[in-house]
Every structure is written in structure tokens, then in C-alpha cells.
Amino acid sequence: MARSKDVNRVVVVGLGRFGASLAFELVGSGFEVLGLDRDPKIVQRYADDLTHAAVADTTDPEALTQLGVPEFERAVVCIGDDIEASILSTSVLADFGIPTIWAKATNRRHRRILERVGAHHVVLPEHDMGERVAHLVTGRMLDYIEFEDDYALVKTTAPDFVLGVPLGQTAIRKRYGVTVVGIKRPGEKFTYATQDSVVERHDLLVVAGRREQVETFANLTSSPR
């Protein structure tokens, strides 16, 4: 059977709090969503809110084939309370050859296994959110996103030493190893930062670099260094 070319379809496996929230957001963004769960009560609860919803044993390849899951381009495994079912479901989706598989993990060991059985992207919602909030609570960062290879992007206030002069003259990258990629002026939209951009007081900066370096920059005092 030929795979559908409609990439605006996603199958969401597991309709717990995380899976249901994700499915609703996808529907609201214009995606066609097939929501699957083994609990009939949960499926009934969300049937009217999703494009399609069905009760299924998502570890059973035949059951998923009957629902047309192999034809989907994207899948998200959101099972959190049954690690075995999470791993088996991910493996089945990988065997189908689905091009993009996301999966939710409950810990780092679970994540490693999901990656080995075929998940292309794995998230640890509780861990990632806890780590992100910790960075926001303990520093001057207003937002924080960490990527692979110890790389991070932060939103922070501007220290005094960068005010009133073109960014190219501040030597931020040479002194701190970070790059200012965006500037948010009060009442205006974000703009890309250039060497000629001049930062004003009360501007917010979007800064990219290694985690330790962006943390150091974000925690600078208001005094020039």
C-alpha cells in the first residue's frame, strides 16, 4: 500500500494528559489527528475533539494496520505509565517505516531504549521542564531552551556595557563566547541582531551559545565588565 503524501496527519498513541494536550494543539493547528488509546473511556471522552479516535492495542501491528497507521507520515508515542507498551508501540511504528516518530520518555534509560528501537526524537517533559524552570528561577534568564551538544538559547535583559553602542563594538562573542541573535524592544516585535544593532535600556536579548557561556552572560551584573 502506498504511503499517503499528506504530511498534515499525525497519529497520537496514548491519550493521557500529555497525549491529549498534544493532540488538541495539533488539531487546533490544522492537523488531522488519529488518537489511539487502550482505554475505551478515554477514547470516548476525546472522540468529539479529535479528527479520529479509536480503542487499540498499539503494540499489535495488525490492529494498527487495520486503522491505517502505516500510511501516516508522523507519529507521537505518548504512553507514560507503561514503559513496555511505550517501547513496543514505538518499535511497531518503526517497523512500519513511518518517517518521523516522536516518543515521550519517563527517564534517561527509557529514552535510550526508545532511540534504539526507532524513535527519531525523544522528549522527557517532566525532566526538561524541571531543568528549564530551575535555570529561570536561579538566574536573570526570562526564557531558556537547551538543545543537543550542550547548546542553549536564552532570553535575558541587556547588561549595561552593551547599551548605546553597535553590537560589533562590544566584543560579546570574543569576551563571552555567545552570539546575540535577536533583540526585543518594548512595544515592538523581535528583530534579528546585526553587528550594527544598537541595544537600548529595557531591550531584551536572545542569546545563543554553549550552556555555561550563556548562563554566565545572563547572570552578569548591571555593572560593565
C-alpha positions in Angstrom: 0.0 0.0 0.0 1.4 3.4 -1.0 2.1 5.8 1.8 -0.1 8.9 1.9 1.7 12.1 0.9 -0.4 14.2 3.3 2.0 15.3 6.0 -0.7 17.1 7.9 -1.8 13.9 9.5 -0.4 12.7 12.9 -1.2 9.6 14.9 -1.0 10.1 18.6 -0.5 7.0 20.7 -1.7 7.3 24.3 -4.3 10.0 25.3 -3.2 10.7 28.8 -2.7 14.3 29.9 0.4 14.8 27.8 -1.0 13.0 24.7 -4.4 14.7 24.9 -2.9 18.1 25.2 -0.6 17.5 22.3 -3.5 16.1 20.2 -5.7 19.1 20.9 -2.8 21.5 20.0 -2.3 19.7 16.7 -6.0 19.8 15.8 -6.0 23.5 16.7 -3.1 24.0 14.3 -5.0 22.4 11.4 -3.6 18.8 11.6 -5.7 15.7 11.1 -5.2 13.6 14.3 -5.8 10.0 14.9 -5.8 9.4 18.7 -5.3 5.9 20.0 -5.6 4.5 23.5 -6.4 1.2 25.0 -8.9 2.6 27.5 -12.4 2.9 25.9 -13.5 5.6 28.5 -10.6 7.9 27.5 -11.2 7.4 23.8 -14.9 8.2 24.3 -14.0 11.3 26.3 -11.9 12.8 23.4 -13.7 11.3 20.4 -15.6 14.6 19.6 -12.4 16.7 19.9 -10.1 14.8 17.6 -10.4 14.1 13.9 -10.5 10.3 14.6 -10.1 8.4 17.8 -10.1 4.6 18.4 -9.5 2.0 21.0 -6.5 -0.1 20.1 -3.7 -2.3 21.4 -0.9 -0.2 20.0 1.6 -3.0 20.5 -0.2 -5.1 17.9 0.9 -4.5 14.3 -2.3 -6.0 12.9 -4.5 -3.7 14.9 -2.6 -0.6 13.8 -2.6 -1.8 10.2 -6.4 -2.1 10.2 -6.6 1.6 11.4 -4.3 2.7 8.6 -1.4 3.8 10.8 1.3 2.6 8.4 0.1 5.3 6.0 0.9 8.2 8.4 3.9 10.3 7.9 4.2 11.3 11.6 3.6 9.6 14.9 3.9 10.5 18.5 4.1 7.9 21.3 2.8 9.5 24.5 2.5 6.4 26.7 4.0 7.2 30.1 2.5 4.7 32.6 3.6 1.5 30.8 7.2 1.5 29.6 6.9 -1.9 27.9 3.9 -0.7 25.9 5.7 2.5 25.0 8.8 0.6 23.7 6.8 -2.0 21.8 4.5 0.6 20.2 7.5 2.7 19.1 9.1 -0.5 17.7 5.9 -1.3 15.7 5.8 2.2 14.3 9.5 2.0 13.3 8.8 -1.4 11.6 6.1 0.3 9.5 8.7 2.7 8.3 7.0 5.9 9.5 9.4 8.7 8.6 9.1 10.8 11.7 8.5 9.2 15.2 8.4 11.2 18.4 8.2 9.5 21.7 7.8 10.5 25.4 10.2 9.0 27.9 10.0 8.9 31.6 13.7 8.8 32.3 17.1 8.7 30.5 17.2 4.9 30.3 13.8 4.8 28.8 14.9 7.4 26.3 18.0 5.4 25.2 15.8 2.3 24.6 13.2 4.3 22.6 16.0 5.7 20.4 17.4 2.2 19.8 14.1 0.8 18.7 13.4 3.5 16.2 12.2 6.8 17.7 13.7 9.7 15.8 13.0 12.3 18.6 12.6 11.6 22.3 11.4 14.1 24.9 11.4 13.9 28.7 8.7 16.5 29.5 9.0 16.4 33.3 12.8 16.4 33.3 13.1 19.1 30.6 10.6 21.4 32.2 12.1 21.0 35.7 15.6 21.8 34.3 14.3 24.8 32.3 12.4 26.2 35.3 15.5 25.8 37.5 17.5 27.9 35.1 14.8 30.6 35.1 14.5 30.6 38.9 18.2 30.9 39.7 19.3 33.4 37.1 18.4 36.5 35.2 17.1 34.5 32.3 13.5 35.1 31.2 13.4 32.0 29.0 15.7 29.1 28.4 15.9 26.3 25.8 18.7 23.7 25.7 19.5 21.8 22.6 21.8 18.9 21.9 25.6 19.1 22.4 25.3 21.4 25.3 24.0 24.3 23.2 21.4 26.7 24.6 19.2 29.7 23.6 18.2 32.2 26.3 16.1 35.4 26.5 17.6 37.8 29.0 17.9 41.5 29.9 20.7 43.6 28.4 23.7 44.3 30.7 24.8 47.9 30.9 28.1 47.5 28.9 26.3 46.7 25.7 24.0 49.8 25.8 24.2 52.6 23.3 26.9 51.1 21.0 26.8 48.8 18.0 27.0 45.2 19.0 30.0 44.7 16.8 31.9 47.0 19.1 31.0 45.2 22.3 33.1 42.1 21.6 30.5 40.0 23.2 31.4 36.9 21.2 35.1 37.3 21.9 34.6 38.0 25.6 31.8 35.6 26.5 31.6 33.1 23.6 28.0 33.9 22.9 26.1 35.4 20.0 23.2 37.9 20.2 20.7 36.7 17.6 17.7 38.8 18.4 16.5 42.0 20.1 13.1 42.7 21.6 12.3 46.4 22.2 9.3 47.2 24.4 6.2 47.5 22.3 7.9 46.2 19.2 8.4 42.7 17.7 11.7 40.8 17.8 14.2 41.8 15.2 17.4 40.0 14.1 20.5 41.3 15.6 23.4 42.5 13.4 26.9 44.0 14.1 25.3 47.4 13.6 22.4 46.9 16.0 22.4 49.3 19.0 20.9 47.9 22.2 18.9 50.3 24.4 18.0 50.1 28.1 15.0 47.8 28.7 15.7 45.8 25.5 15.6 42.1 25.8 18.2 40.0 24.1 18.0 36.5 22.6 21.5 34.9 23.1 22.9 31.6 21.7 25.9 29.6 22.7 27.2 26.9 25.0 25.1 26.4 28.1 27.8 27.5 30.6 28.6 30.6 28.5 25.0 31.8 28.0 24.4 31.3 31.7 27.5 33.4 32.5 26.3 36.1 30.2 22.7 36.1 31.5 24.0 36.4 35.1 26.2 39.4 34.5 25.6 42.2 37.0 24.3 45.6 35.7 27.9 47.0 36.0 30.1 46.9 33.0 32.8 44.2 32.9 
